[in-house]
């Protein structure tokens, strides 16, 4: 049987509502990742508090023309049994599923400690949240070197 990961879905509009104000004045929200970095910091802090064993977090966008969500996978699925996302962002949905092959690294967590996770080349991946209007499709991912 293929392993399963815990997948948390955060609606793009909720992420924008919660973190979009952190885009600096004059910055293009299609490219600026300040809101994402704040989201990642809050998520890693919540995971650190709830961690019962070491885990990795990865991410990708999923959805349709009518709405996108940032999917965050926790592996192993049991790593955060009492995860409280109250200070992070409203959760749209949650499921158990096999891990995706086209995911991007997000973080490494263990009890009492968490860090953003780099890719094999040492770069971090970040997700600009885009503009709240006039943007169709997921905002994409940016490799930050």
N, CA, C and O atoms as CSV, one atom per row, in Angstrom:
chain,resi,resn,atom,element,x,y,z
A,1,UNK,N,N,0.846,-1.180,0.000
A,1,UNK,CA,C,0.000,0.000,0.000
A,1,UNK,C,C,0.897,1.252,0.000
A,1,UNK,O,O,1.884,1.334,0.732
A,2,UNK,N,N,0.526,2.198,-0.828
A,2,UNK,CA,C,1.289,3.450,-0.931
A,2,UNK,C,C,1.128,4.270,0.350
A,2,UNK,O,O,0.033,4.336,0.909
A,3,UNK,N,N,2.220,4.901,0.822
A,3,UNK,CA,C,2.108,5.718,2.047
A,3,UNK,C,C,1.168,6.889,1.843
A,3,UNK,O,O,0.995,7.381,0.728
A,4,UNK,N,N,0.566,7.326,2.932
A,4,UNK,CA,C,-0.348,8.465,2.885
A,4,UNK,C,C,0.221,9.599,3.727
A,4,UNK,O,O,0.874,9.372,4.746
A,5,UNK,N,N,-0.040,10.824,3.281
A,5,UNK,CA,C,0.366,12.021,4.008
A,5,UNK,C,C,-0.901,12.769,4.410
A,5,UNK,O,O,-1.965,12.581,3.820
A,6,UNK,N,N,-0.769,13.604,5.408
A,6,UNK,CA,C,-1.872,14.475,5.841
A,6,UNK,C,C,-1.795,15.744,5.007
A,6,UNK,O,O,-0.768,16.423,5.005
A,7,UNK,N,N,-2.863,16.066,4.303
A,7,UNK,CA,C,-2.877,17.237,3.430
A,7,UNK,C,C,-3.853,18.260,3.983
A,7,UNK,O,O,-5.036,17.982,4.178
A,8,UNK,N,N,-3.324,19.456,4.232
A,8,UNK,CA,C,-4.108,20.588,4.715
A,8,UNK,C,C,-4.311,21.537,3.542
A,8,UNK,O,O,-3.349,21.879,2.855
A,9,UNK,N,N,-5.540,21.963,3.303
A,9,UNK,CA,C,-5.839,22.872,2.194
A,9,UNK,C,C,-6.229,24.238,2.741
A,9,UNK,O,O,-7.173,24.370,3.521
A,10,UNK,N,N,-5.475,25.257,2.310
A,10,UNK,CA,C,-5.729,26.645,2.694
A,10,UNK,C,C,-6.193,27.389,1.453
A,10,UNK,O,O,-5.441,27.526,0.489
A,11,UNK,N,N,-7.436,27.874,1.474
A,11,UNK,CA,C,-7.982,28.581,0.319
A,11,UNK,C,C,-7.166,29.831,0.017
A,11,UNK,O,O,-6.806,30.585,0.921
A,12,UNK,N,N,-6.883,30.038,-1.250
A,12,UNK,CA,C,-6.107,31.193,-1.667
A,12,UNK,C,C,-6.748,32.493,-1.190
A,12,UNK,O,O,-6.039,33.383,-0.723
A,13,UNK,N,N,-8.048,32.623,-1.295
A,13,UNK,CA,C,-8.718,33.857,-0.858
A,13,UNK,C,C,-8.582,34.069,0.639
A,13,UNK,O,O,-8.461,35.208,1.090
A,14,UNK,N,N,-8.599,32.987,1.425
A,14,UNK,CA,C,-8.393,33.105,2.876
A,14,UNK,C,C,-6.963,33.543,3.181
A,14,UNK,O,O,-6.738,34.385,4.050
A,15,UNK,N,N,-5.999,32.967,2.462
A,15,UNK,CA,C,-4.603,33.370,2.658
A,15,UNK,C,C,-4.426,34.845,2.319
A,15,UNK,O,O,-3.748,35.573,3.043
A,16,UNK,N,N,-5.035,35.286,1.219
A,16,UNK,CA,C,-4.946,36.699,0.846
A,16,UNK,C,C,-5.589,37.592,1.906
A,16,UNK,O,O,-5.045,38.641,2.254
A,17,UNK,N,N,-6.740,37.175,2.415
A,17,UNK,CA,C,-7.440,37.978,3.421
A,17,UNK,C,C,-6.626,38.063,4.711
A,17,UNK,O,O,-6.603,39.106,5.366
A,18,UNK,N,N,-5.970,36.983,5.070
A,18,UNK,CA,C,-5.231,36.915,6.333
A,18,UNK,C,C,-3.846,37.561,6.250
A,18,UNK,O,O,-3.387,38.175,7.213
A,19,UNK,N,N,-3.181,37.423,5.097
A,19,UNK,CA,C,-1.781,37.860,4.989
A,19,UNK,C,C,-1.510,38.902,3.900
A,19,UNK,O,O,-0.422,39.476,3.859
A,20,UNK,N,N,-2.467,39.149,3.031
A,20,UNK,CA,C,-2.243,40.038,1.897
A,20,UNK,C,C,-1.806,41.439,2.269
A,20,UNK,O,O,-1.072,42.079,1.517
A,21,UNK,N,N,-2.252,41.932,3.430
A,21,UNK,CA,C,-1.881,43.280,3.865
A,21,UNK,C,C,-0.377,43.421,4.135
A,21,UNK,O,O,0.114,44.537,4.301
A,22,UNK,N,N,0.348,42.316,4.181
A,22,UNK,CA,C,1.781,42.361,4.448
A,22,UNK,C,C,2.616,42.645,3.206
A,22,UNK,O,O,3.833,42.802,3.302
A,23,UNK,N,N,1.974,42.713,2.041
A,23,UNK,CA,C,2.697,43.099,0.827
A,23,UNK,C,C,3.101,44.559,0.970
A,23,UNK,O,O,2.242,45.412,1.190
A,24,UNK,N,N,4.387,44.864,0.849
A,24,UNK,CA,C,4.826,46.262,0.998
A,24,UNK,C,C,4.173,47.180,-0.035
A,24,UNK,O,O,3.884,46.763,-1.156
A,25,UNK,N,N,3.948,48.422,0.353
A,25,UNK,CA,C,3.363,49.408,-0.559
A,25,UNK,C,C,4.199,49.479,-1.827
A,25,UNK,O,O,5.424,49.592,-1.772
A,26,UNK,N,N,3.536,49.412,-2.951
A,26,UNK,CA,C,4.205,49.495,-4.237
A,26,UNK,C,C,4.735,48.179,-4.770
A,26,UNK,O,O,5.128,48.107,-5.935
A,27,UNK,N,N,4.759,47.137,-3.954
A,27,UNK,CA,C,5.246,45.832,-4.410
A,27,UNK,C,C,4.162,45.128,-5.216
A,27,UNK,O,O,2.973,45.311,-4.958
A,28,UNK,N,N,4.565,44.341,-6.170
A,28,UNK,CA,C,3.631,43.579,-7.000
A,28,UNK,C,C,3.268,42.288,-6.264
A,28,UNK,O,O,4.143,41.448,-6.055
A,29,UNK,N,N,1.999,42.101,-5.864
A,29,UNK,CA,C,1.614,40.904,-5.107
A,29,UNK,C,C,1.742,39.612,-5.915
A,29,UNK,O,O,1.680,38.519,-5.351
A,30,UNK,N,N,1.919,39.732,-7.233
A,30,UNK,CA,C,2.126,38.533,-8.044
A,30,UNK,C,C,3.548,38.006,-7.897
A,30,UNK,O,O,3.837,36.873,-8.281
A,31,UNK,N,N,4.437,38.829,-7.341
A,31,UNK,CA,C,5.833,38.434,-7.200
A,31,UNK,C,C,6.337,38.504,-5.760
A,31,UNK,O,O,7.239,37.754,-5.387
A,32,UNK,N,N,5.774,39.383,-4.957
A,32,UNK,CA,C,6.209,39.554,-3.576
A,32,UNK,C,C,5.784,38.347,-2.737
A,32,UNK,O,O,4.644,37.891,-2.824
A,33,UNK,N,N,6.694,37.844,-1.939
A,33,UNK,CA,C,6.380,36.668,-1.118
A,33,UNK,C,C,6.331,36.982,0.377
A,33,UNK,O,O,6.338,36.063,1.196
A,34,UNK,N,N,6.281,38.256,0.746
A,34,UNK,CA,C,6.180,38.625,2.166
A,34,UNK,C,C,4.980,37.963,2.848
A,34,UNK,O,O,5.137,37.415,3.939
A,35,UNK,N,N,3.778,37.994,2.239
A,35,UNK,CA,C,2.642,37.332,2.885
A,35,UNK,C,C,2.869,35.828,3.069
A,35,UNK,O,O,2.505,35.268,4.103
A,36,UNK,N,N,3.460,35.181,2.079
A,36,UNK,CA,C,3.728,33.750,2.206
A,36,UNK,C,C,4.712,33.471,3.334
A,36,UNK,O,O,4.525,32.523,4.097
A,37,UNK,N,N,5.751,34.280,3.447
A,37,UNK,CA,C,6.735,34.061,4.519
A,37,UNK,C,C,6.085,34.172,5.895
A,37,UNK,O,O,6.432,33.422,6.807
A,38,UNK,N,N,5.144,35.104,6.051
A,38,UNK,CA,C,4.423,35.227,7.326
A,38,UNK,C,C,3.557,33.994,7.574
A,38,UNK,O,O,3.504,33.483,8.692
A,39,UNK,N,N,2.878,33.517,6.524
A,39,UNK,CA,C,2.083,32.294,6.640
A,39,UNK,C,C,2.976,31.117,7.031
A,39,UNK,O,O,2.647,30.360,7.944
A,40,UNK,N,N,4.110,30.966,6.336
A,40,UNK,CA,C,5.017,29.848,6.622
A,40,UNK,C,C,5.514,29.906,8.066
A,40,UNK,O,O,5.579,28.880,8.742
A,41,UNK,N,N,5.863,31.097,8.536
A,41,UNK,CA,C,6.339,31.237,9.922
A,41,UNK,C,C,5.253,30.820,10.916
A,41,UNK,O,O,5.534,30.110,11.881
A,42,UNK,N,N,4.015,31.258,10.682
A,42,UNK,CA,C,2.910,30.901,11.576
A,42,UNK,C,C,2.638,29.394,11.528
A,42,UNK,O,O,2.414,28.769,12.565
A,43,UNK,N,N,2.657,28.818,10.331
A,43,UNK,CA,C,2.413,27.384,10.187
A,43,UNK,C,C,3.513,26.571,10.867
A,43,UNK,O,O,3.221,25.616,11.588
A,44,UNK,N,N,4.761,26.937,10.647
A,44,UNK,CA,C,5.861,26.201,11.282
A,44,UNK,C,C,5.809,26.315,12.802
A,44,UNK,O,O,6.115,25.354,13.507
A,45,UNK,N,N,5.421,27.487,13.312
A,45,UNK,CA,C,5.288,27.642,14.760
A,45,UNK,C,C,4.194,26.727,15.309
A,45,UNK,O,O,4.384,26.081,16.340
A,46,UNK,N,N,3.056,26.669,14.628
A,46,UNK,CA,C,1.965,25.791,15.070
A,46,UNK,C,C,2.390,24.327,15.007
A,46,UNK,O,O,2.073,23.552,15.910
A,47,UNK,N,N,3.100,23.945,13.957
A,47,UNK,CA,C,3.559,22.567,13.825
A,47,UNK,C,C,4.601,22.219,14.886
A,47,UNK,O,O,4.617,21.101,15.400
A,48,UNK,N,N,5.459,23.164,15.209
A,48,UNK,CA,C,6.468,22.936,16.246
A,48,UNK,C,C,5.803,22.611,17.574
A,48,UNK,O,O,6.217,21.691,18.280
A,49,UNK,N,N,4.775,23.369,17.906
A,49,UNK,CA,C,4.057,23.157,19.162
A,49,UNK,C,C,3.371,21.793,19.193
A,49,UNK,O,O,3.319,21.151,20.242
A,50,UNK,N,N,2.845,21.347,18.052
A,50,UNK,CA,C,2.070,20.106,17.993
A,50,UNK,C,C,2.900,18.870,17.659
A,50,UNK,O,O,2.398,17.752,17.780
A,51,UNK,N,N,4.151,19.036,17.245
A,51,UNK,CA,C,4.953,17.910,16.765
A,51,UNK,C,C,5.178,16.855,17.844
A,51,UNK,O,O,5.572,17.165,18.969
A,52,UNK,N,N,4.924,15.623,17.480
A,52,UNK,CA,C,5.193,14.487,18.356
A,52,UNK,C,C,6.355,13.654,17.835
A,52,UNK,O,O,6.867,12.775,18.528
A,53,UNK,N,N,6.770,13.948,16.585
A,53,UNK,CA,C,7.891,13.261,15.957
A,53,UNK,C,C,8.382,14.126,14.797
A,53,UNK,O,O,7.661,15.022,14.359
A,54,UNK,N,N,9.582,13.881,14.295
A,54,UNK,CA,C,10.070,14.660,13.157
A,54,UNK,C,C,9.171,14.466,11.938
A,54,UNK,O,O,8.618,13.388,11.719
A,55,UNK,N,N,9.039,15.534,11.153
A,55,UNK,CA,C,8.192,15.486,9.962
A,55,UNK,C,C,8.705,16.468,8.920
A,55,UNK,O,O,9.437,17.408,9.231
A,56,UNK,N,N,8.313,16.232,7.702
A,56,UNK,CA,C,8.601,17.172,6.627
A,56,UNK,C,C,7.281,17.724,6.100
A,56,UNK,O,O,6.261,17.035,6.084
A,57,UNK,N,N,7.325,18.980,5.670
A,57,UNK,CA,C,6.176,19.623,5.055
A,57,UNK,C,C,6.529,19.954,3.613
A,57,UNK,O,O,7.636,20.403,3.319
A,58,UNK,N,N,5.584,19.729,2.727
A,58,UNK,CA,C,5.749,20.098,1.329
A,58,UNK,C,C,4.472,20.788,0.881
A,58,UNK,O,O,3.473,20.787,1.601
A,59,UNK,N,N,4.504,21.384,-0.319
A,59,UNK,CA,C,3.345,22.179,-0.748
A,59,UNK,C,C,3.205,22.173,-2.265
A,59,UNK,O,O,4.135,21.844,-3.000
A,60,UNK,N,N,2.003,22.552,-2.705
A,60,UNK,CA,C,1.682,22.748,-4.109
A,60,UNK,C,C,0.342,23.474,-4.176
A,60,UNK,O,O,-0.389,23.532,-3.187
A,61,UNK,N,N,0.026,24.022,-5.337
A,61,UNK,CA,C,-1.291,24.625,-5.562
A,61,UNK,C,C,-2.191,23.583,-6.183
A,61,UNK,O,O,-1.748,22.779,-7.003
A,62,UNK,N,N,-3.454,23.593,-5.793
A,62,UNK,CA,C,-4.441,22.766,-6.479
A,62,UNK,C,C,-5.763,23.507,-6.534
A,62,UNK,O,O,-6.041,24.374,-5.707
A,63,UNK,N,N,-6.571,23.155,-7.518
A,63,UNK,CA,C,-7.872,23.788,-7.667
A,63,UNK,C,C,-8.261,23.939,-9.120
A,63,UNK,O,O,-7.742,23.265,-10.010
A,64,UNK,N,N,-9.199,24.852,-9.325
A,64,UNK,CA,C,-9.742,25.085,-10.656
A,64,UNK,C,C,-9.857,26.578,-10.901
A,64,UNK,O,O,-9.467,27.394,-10.066
A,65,UNK,N,N,-10.386,26.911,-12.029
A,65,UNK,CA,C,-10.630,28.299,-12.411
A,65,UNK,C,C,-11.412,29.053,-11.330
A,65,UNK,O,O,-11.216,30.255,-11.150
A,66,UNK,N,N,-12.285,28.362,-10.620
A,66,UNK,CA,C,-13.150,29.001,-9.622
A,66,UNK,C,C,-12.524,29.147,-8.250
A,66,UNK,O,O,-13.087,29.833,-7.397
A,67,UNK,N,N,-11.401,28.540,-8.011
A,67,UNK,CA,C,-10.776,28.680,-6.705
A,67,UNK,C,C,-9.569,27.787,-6.542
A,67,UNK,O,O,-9.552,26.645,-7.003
A,68,UNK,N,N,-8.563,28.319,-5.883
A,68,UNK,CA,C,-7.332,27.578,-5.644
A,68,UNK,C,C,-7.062,27.477,-4.161
A,68,UNK,O,O,-7.519,28.297,-3.365
A,69,UNK,N,N,-6.302,26.445,-3.808
A,69,UNK,CA,C,-5.894,26.244,-2.423
A,69,UNK,C,C,-4.424,25.872,-2.408
A,69,UNK,O,O,-3.927,25.181,-3.296
A,70,UNK,N,N,-3.746,26.345,-1.381
A,70,UNK,CA,C,-2.382,25.909,-1.137
A,70,UNK,C,C,-2.483,24.622,-0.334
A,70,UNK,O,O,-2.976,24.615,0.794
A,71,UNK,N,N,-2.012,23.539,-0.926
A,71,UNK,CA,C,-2.013,22.239,-0.256
A,71,UNK,C,C,-0.694,22.093,0.478
A,71,UNK,O,O,0.372,22.307,-0.100
A,72,UNK,N,N,-0.761,21.729,1.750
A,72,UNK,CA,C,0.425,21.495,2.569
A,72,UNK,C,C,0.353,20.057,3.060
A,72,UNK,O,O,-0.598,19.670,3.739
A,73,UNK,N,N,1.360,19.273,2.713
A,73,UNK,CA,C,1.401,17.869,3.108
A,73,UNK,C,C,2.356,17.676,4.272
A,73,UNK,O,O,3.475,18.189,4.259
A,74,UNK,N,N,1.915,16.941,5.271
A,74,UNK,CA,C,2.740,16.580,6.424
A,74,UNK,C,C,3.054,15.093,6.334
A,74,UNK,O,O,2.166,14.257,6.167
A,75,UNK,N,N,4.350,14.787,6.451
A,75,UNK,CA,C,4.783,13.403,6.346
A,75,UNK,C,C,5.762,13.101,7.461
A,75,UNK,O,O,6.831,13.708,7.516
A,76,UNK,N,N,5.425,12.176,8.356
A,76,UNK,CA,C,4.296,11.264,8.338
A,76,UNK,C,C,2.990,11.948,8.762
A,76,UNK,O,O,2.998,12.989,9.418
A,77,UNK,N,N,1.901,11.348,8.379
A,77,UNK,CA,C,0.578,11.921,8.622
A,77,UNK,C,C,0.271,12.087,10.108
A,77,UNK,O,O,-0.501,12.970,10.482
A,78,UNK,N,N,0.859,11.257,10.953
A,78,UNK,CA,C,0.565,11.259,12.392
A,78,UNK,C,C,1.424,12.227,13.189
A,78,UNK,O,O,1.301,12.276,14.413
A,79,UNK,N,N,2.274,12.985,12.554
A,79,UNK,CA,C,3.256,13.811,13.266
A,79,UNK,C,C,2.642,14.905,14.126
A,79,UNK,O,O,3.231,15.295,15.133
A,80,UNK,N,N,1.472,15.407,13.752
A,80,UNK,CA,C,0.851,16.537,14.463
A,80,UNK,C,C,-0.577,16.195,14.887
A,80,UNK,O,O,-1.526,16.730,14.314
A,81,UNK,N,N,-0.749,15.327,15.866
A,81,UNK,CA,C,-2.106,14.895,16.222
A,81,UNK,C,C,-2.976,16.014,16.795
A,81,UNK,O,O,-4.196,15.976,16.631
A,82,UNK,N,N,-2.392,16.997,17.452
A,82,UNK,CA,C,-3.169,18.063,18.092
A,82,UNK,C,C,-2.865,19.417,17.454
A,82,UNK,O,O,-2.737,20.417,18.160
A,83,UNK,N,N,-2.749,19.457,16.149
A,83,UNK,CA,C,-2.398,20.682,15.436
A,83,UNK,C,C,-3.504,21.715,15.557
A,83,UNK,O,O,-4.647,21.456,15.182
A,84,UNK,N,N,-3.163,22.890,16.081
A,84,UNK,CA,C,-4.098,24.007,16.224
A,84,UNK,C,C,-3.710,25.082,15.208
A,84,UNK,O,O,-2.670,25.726,15.342
A,85,UNK,N,N,-4.541,25.266,14.210
A,85,UNK,CA,C,-4.271,26.244,13.152
A,85,UNK,C,C,-4.996,27.562,13.380
A,85,UNK,O,O,-5.076,28.386,12.469
A,86,UNK,N,N,-5.520,27.772,14.574
A,86,UNK,CA,C,-6.267,28.986,14.889
A,86,UNK,C,C,-5.492,30.263,14.627
A,86,UNK,O,O,-6.085,31.253,14.199
A,87,UNK,N,N,-4.205,30.278,14.865
A,87,UNK,CA,C,-3.398,31.471,14.642
A,87,UNK,C,C,-2.736,31.509,13.280
A,87,UNK,O,O,-1.936,32.404,13.007
A,88,UNK,N,N,-3.056,30.548,12.417
A,88,UNK,CA,C,-2.412,30.462,11.106
A,88,UNK,C,C,-3.340,30.995,10.025
A,88,UNK,O,O,-3.076,32.046,9.441
A,89,UNK,N,N,-4.409,30.286,9.758
A,89,UNK,CA,C,-5.386,30.658,8.735
A,89,UNK,C,C,-6.488,29.603,8.770
A,89,UNK,O,O,-6.255,28.459,9.161
A,90,UNK,N,N,-7.681,29.999,8.361
A,90,UNK,CA,C,-8.785,29.039,8.320
A,90,UNK,C,C,-8.442,27.900,7.366
A,90,UNK,O,O,-7.909,28.125,6.280
A,91,UNK,N,N,-8.746,26.706,7.774
A,91,UNK,CA,C,-8.491,25.516,6.975
A,91,UNK,C,C,-9.717,25.233,6.117
A,91,UNK,O,O,-10.831,25.144,6.634
A,92,UNK,N,N,-9.519,25.092,4.821
A,92,UNK,CA,C,-10.641,24.793,3.916
A,92,UNK,C,C,-11.027,23.326,3.973
A,92,UNK,O,O,-12.211,22.989,4.003
A,93,UNK,N,N,-10.028,22.454,3.989
A,93,UNK,CA,C,-10.285,21.012,4.009
A,93,UNK,C,C,-9.019,20.292,4.446
A,93,UNK,O,O,-7.934,20.870,4.518
A,94,UNK,N,N,-9.200,19.012,4.733
A,94,UNK,CA,C,-8.081,18.160,5.139
A,94,UNK,C,C,-8.366,16.761,4.636
A,94,UNK,O,O,-9.518,16.330,4.595
A,95,UNK,N,N,-7.306,16.044,4.250
A,95,UNK,CA,C,-7.494,14.668,3.781
A,95,UNK,C,C,-6.200,13.886,3.942
A,95,UNK,O,O,-5.133,14.460,4.159
A,96,UNK,N,N,-6.310,12.582,3.834
A,96,UNK,CA,C,-5.155,11.697,3.752
A,96,UNK,C,C,-5.065,11.227,2.309
A,96,UNK,O,O,-6.073,10.845,1.714
A,97,UNK,N,N,-3.861,11.252,1.743
A,97,UNK,CA,C,-3.677,10.850,0.348
A,97,UNK,C,C,-2.216,10.495,0.129
A,97,UNK,O,O,-1.365,10.836,0.950
A,98,UNK,N,N,-1.917,9.813,-0.971
A,98,UNK,CA,C,-0.513,9.565,-1.293
A,98,UNK,C,C,0.201,10.890,-1.550
A,98,UNK,O,O,-0.424,11.848,-2.006
A,99,UNK,N,N,1.504,10.957,-1.263
A,99,UNK,CA,C,2.233,12.195,-1.530
A,99,UNK,C,C,2.337,12.465,-3.025
A,99,UNK,O,O,2.452,11.536,-3.824
A,100,UNK,N,N,2.297,13.739,-3.399
A,100,UNK,CA,C,2.445,14.109,-4.810
A,100,UNK,C,C,3.914,14.140,-5.193
A,100,UNK,O,O,4.779,14.456,-4.376
A,101,UNK,N,N,4.175,13.814,-6.424
A,101,UNK,CA,C,5.560,13.846,-6.910
A,101,UNK,C,C,6.014,15.251,-7.242
A,101,UNK,O,O,7.204,15.555,-7.157
A,102,UNK,N,N,5.080,16.115,-7.622
A,102,UNK,CA,C,5.431,17.476,-8.062
A,102,UNK,C,C,5.270,18.492,-6.937
A,102,UNK,O,O,4.784,19.601,-7.161
A,103,UNK,N,N,5.676,18.118,-5.738
A,103,UNK,CA,C,5.551,19.025,-4.594
A,103,UNK,C,C,6.843,19.803,-4.379
A,103,UNK,O,O,7.909,19.426,-4.865
A,104,UNK,N,N,6.715,20.895,-3.640
A,104,UNK,CA,C,7.848,21.751,-3.325
A,104,UNK,C,C,8.138,21.646,-1.827
A,104,UNK,O,O,7.201,21.532,-1.036
A,105,UNK,N,N,9.409,21.681,-1.416
A,105,UNK,CA,C,9.721,21.605,0.019
A,105,UNK,C,C,9.223,22.853,0.742
A,105,UNK,O,O,9.303,23.961,0.211
A,106,UNK,N,N,8.714,22.667,1.948
A,106,UNK,CA,C,8.207,23.781,2.752
A,106,UNK,C,C,8.924,23.883,4.097
A,106,UNK,O,O,9.394,24.961,4.462
A,107,UNK,N,N,9.016,22.779,4.837
A,107,UNK,CA,C,9.640,22.854,6.152
A,107,UNK,C,C,10.021,21.504,6.707
A,107,UNK,O,O,9.553,20.459,6.257
A,108,UNK,N,N,10.888,21.562,7.704
A,108,UNK,CA,C,11.257,20.389,8.502
A,108,UNK,C,C,10.913,20.718,9.934
A,108,UNK,O,O,11.292,21.768,10.453
A,109,UNK,N,N,10.192,19.815,10.568
A,109,UNK,CA,C,9.692,20.070,11.918
A,109,UNK,C,C,10.057,18.906,12.817
A,109,UNK,O,O,10.049,17.746,12.404
A,110,UNK,N,N,10.377,19.240,14.048
A,110,UNK,CA,C,10.545,18.239,15.091
A,110,UNK,C,C,10.031,18.871,16.373
A,110,UNK,O,O,9.870,20.091,16.424
A,111,UNK,N,N,9.772,18.097,17.392
A,111,UNK,CA,C,9.276,18.701,18.624
A,111,UNK,C,C,10.197,19.829,19.097
A,111,UNK,O,O,11.385,19.612,19.337
A,112,UNK,N,N,9.641,21.019,19.225
A,112,UNK,CA,C,10.387,22.166,19.719
A,112,UNK,C,C,11.211,22.921,18.691
A,112,UNK,O,O,11.878,23.891,19.048
A,113,UNK,N,N,11.189,22.511,17.422
A,113,UNK,CA,C,12.032,23.176,16.428
A,113,UNK,C,C,11.469,22.980,15.021
A,113,UNK,O,O,10.971,21.906,14.685
A,114,UNK,N,N,11.555,24.032,14.204
A,114,UNK,CA,C,11.146,23.945,12.801
A,114,UNK,C,C,11.949,24.940,11.984
A,114,UNK,O,O,12.306,26.017,12.462
A,115,UNK,N,N,12.224,24.566,10.757
A,115,UNK,CA,C,12.949,25.431,9.830
A,115,UNK,C,C,12.356,25.288,8.439
A,115,UNK,O,O,11.868,24.216,8.082
A,116,UNK,N,N,12.392,26.357,7.645
A,116,UNK,CA,C,12.025,26.201,6.235
A,116,UNK,C,C,12.963,25.178,5.597
A,116,UNK,O,O,14.147,25.123,5.930
A,117,UNK,N,N,12.434,24.375,4.684
A,117,UNK,CA,C,13.242,23.329,4.054
A,117,UNK,C,C,13.693,23.752,2.665
A,117,UNK,O,O,12.867,24.117,1.828
A,118,UNK,N,N,14.998,23.705,2.411
A,118,UNK,CA,C,15.489,24.015,1.072
A,118,UNK,C,C,15.356,22.813,0.135
A,118,UNK,O,O,15.175,21.678,0.577
A,119,UNK,N,N,15.450,23.087,-1.159
A,119,UNK,CA,C,15.477,22.004,-2.135
A,119,UNK,C,C,16.888,21.422,-2.203
A,119,UNK,O,O,17.762,21.829,-1.438
A,120,UNK,N,N,17.111,20.487,-3.100
A,120,UNK,CA,C,18.415,19.825,-3.198
A,120,UNK,C,C,19.540,20.806,-3.525
A,120,UNK,O,O,20.696,20.554,-3.186
A,121,UNK,N,N,19.213,21.922,-4.180
A,121,UNK,CA,C,20.216,22.931,-4.512
A,121,UNK,C,C,20.413,23.985,-3.448
A,121,UNK,O,O,21.222,24.896,-3.627
A,122,UNK,N,N,19.689,23.884,-2.335
A,122,UNK,CA,C,19.836,24.822,-1.232
A,122,UNK,C,C,18.918,26.029,-1.274
A,122,UNK,O,O,19.027,26.905,-0.416
A,123,UNK,N,N,18.020,26.103,-2.240
A,123,UNK,CA,C,17.099,27.239,-2.355
A,123,UNK,C,C,15.764,26.931,-1.687
A,123,UNK,O,O,15.349,25.776,-1.597
A,124,UNK,N,N,15.104,27.984,-1.222
A,124,UNK,CA,C,13.765,27.850,-0.661
A,124,UNK,C,C,12.740,28.141,-1.757
A,124,UNK,O,O,13.002,28.911,-2.681
A,125,UNK,N,N,11.584,27.522,-1.639
A,125,UNK,CA,C,10.472,27.787,-2.541
A,125,UNK,C,C,9.422,28.573,-1.775
A,125,UNK,O,O,9.104,28.251,-0.630
A,126,UNK,N,N,8.885,29.610,-2.417
A,126,UNK,CA,C,7.860,30.444,-1.800
A,126,UNK,C,C,6.721,30.644,-2.791
A,126,UNK,O,O,6.910,30.544,-4.004
A,127,UNK,N,N,5.544,30.926,-2.259
A,127,UNK,CA,C,4.345,31.062,-3.076
A,127,UNK,C,C,3.791,32.477,-2.964
A,127,UNK,O,O,3.163,32.807,-1.959
A,128,UNK,N,N,4.008,33.317,-3.968
A,128,UNK,CA,C,3.339,34.621,-3.922
A,128,UNK,C,C,1.829,34.385,-3.957
A,128,UNK,O,O,1.355,33.476,-4.638
A,129,UNK,N,N,1.091,35.190,-3.237
A,129,UNK,CA,C,-0.361,34.975,-3.156
A,129,UNK,C,C,-1.120,35.690,-4.252
A,129,UNK,O,O,-2.333,35.515,-4.371
A,130,UNK,N,N,-0.444,36.489,-5.054
A,130,UNK,CA,C,-1.091,37.129,-6.189
A,130,UNK,C,C,-2.003,38.269,-5.783
A,130,UNK,O,O,-2.143,38.601,-4.606
A,131,UNK,N,N,-2.607,38.843,-6.776
A,131,UNK,CA,C,-3.535,39.955,-6.562
A,131,UNK,C,C,-4.936,39.400,-6.338
A,131,UNK,O,O,-5.278,38.368,-6.915
A,132,UNK,N,N,-5.766,40.063,-5.506
A,132,UNK,CA,C,-7.091,39.539,-5.221
A,132,UNK,C,C,-8.070,39.647,-6.371
A,132,UNK,O,O,-9.151,39.065,-6.293
A,133,UNK,N,N,-7.746,40.359,-7.427
A,133,UNK,CA,C,-8.668,40.465,-8.564
A,133,UNK,C,C,-7.848,40.462,-9.847
A,133,UNK,O,O,-6.697,40.898,-9.870
A,134,UNK,N,N,-8.451,39.974,-10.890
A,134,UNK,CA,C,-7.811,40.014,-12.187
A,134,UNK,C,C,-6.759,38.955,-12.417
A,134,UNK,O,O,-6.050,39.009,-13.422
A,135,UNK,N,N,-6.635,37.994,-11.522
A,135,UNK,CA,C,-5.646,36.935,-11.700
A,135,UNK,C,C,-6.378,35.612,-11.758
A,135,UNK,O,O,-7.032,35.211,-10.795
A,136,UNK,N,N,-6.268,34.940,-12.879
A,136,UNK,CA,C,-6.929,33.647,-13.018
A,136,UNK,C,C,-5.875,32.562,-12.967
A,136,UNK,O,O,-4.893,32.603,-13.709
A,137,UNK,N,N,-6.074,31.609,-12.108
A,137,UNK,CA,C,-5.117,30.539,-11.938
A,137,UNK,C,C,-4.323,30.703,-10.662
A,137,UNK,O,O,-4.328,31.764,-10.038
A,138,UNK,N,N,-3.647,29.645,-10.287
A,138,UNK,CA,C,-2.825,29.676,-9.091
A,138,UNK,C,C,-1.646,30.626,-9.312
A,138,UNK,O,O,-1.130,30.722,-10.426
A,139,UNK,N,N,-1.218,31.325,-8.265
A,139,UNK,CA,C,-0.128,32.286,-8.415
A,139,UNK,C,C,1.231,31.691,-8.732
A,139,UNK,O,O,2.126,32.426,-9.149
A,140,UNK,N,N,1.424,30.403,-8.554
A,140,UNK,CA,C,2.703,29.779,-8.871
A,140,UNK,C,C,3.625,29.683,-7.673
A,140,UNK,O,O,3.251,30.011,-6.547
A,141,UNK,N,N,4.828,29.232,-7.937
A,141,UNK,CA,C,5.867,29.081,-6.923
A,141,UNK,C,C,7.114,29.810,-7.421
A,141,UNK,O,O,7.369,29.882,-8.623
A,142,UNK,N,N,7.881,30.342,-6.483
A,142,UNK,CA,C,9.132,31.030,-6.834
A,142,UNK,C,C,10.277,30.365,-6.079
A,142,UNK,O,O,10.193,30.103,-4.879
A,143,UNK,N,N,11.335,30.104,-6.813
A,143,UNK,CA,C,12.543,29.544,-6.213
A,143,UNK,C,C,13.392,30.713,-5.755
A,143,UNK,O,O,13.817,31.531,-6.571
A,144,UNK,N,N,13.643,30.801,-4.459
A,144,UNK,CA,C,14.369,31.910,-3.864
A,144,UNK,C,C,15.801,31.460,-3.594
A,144,UNK,O,O,16.040,30.591,-2.755
A,145,UNK,N,N,16.743,32.052,-4.304
A,145,UNK,CA,C,18.137,31.645,-4.152
A,145,UNK,C,C,18.893,32.610,-3.267
A,145,UNK,O,O,20.086,32.423,-3.028
